[in-house]
């Protein structure tokens, strides 16, 4: 791949990452995990909070 194509690809990737990060931050779409032990059994919870802006 020539250097100009690599530069353009890097620019597009950086721009798309910034857009995705913005939406993930503003809509709180990250999944959080929590685990606990109940009666010697491990219980894993995966939580995702979605909110409308």
C-alpha positions, -999 to 999 in steps of 0.1 A, spaced: 0 0 0 14 34 -9 20 60 18 -9 83 7 -33 54 10 -19 45 45 -24 81 56 -59 82 44 -68 49 60 -53 60 93 -73 92 91 -106 74 84 -99 49 112 -92 77 137 -123 96 127 -146 65 130 -131 57 164 -138 92 177 -174 90 164 -179 56 181 -163 68 213 -186 98 214 -217 77 210 -205 52 236 -199 80 261 -230 100 254 -254 70 254 -236 50 281 -235 18 260 -207 2 279 -213 -32 295 -203 -35 331 -198 -68 349 -203 -77 386 -200 -111 402 -210 -124 436 -210 -157 454 -243 -171 467 -244 -204 484 -210 -213 470 -222 -206 435 -206 -177 415 -232 -155 399 -221 -131 371 -242 -101 361 -237 -81 329 -254 -47 330 -259 -22 302 -277 11 308 -293 27 278 -306 62 281 -323 85 255 -307 119 250 
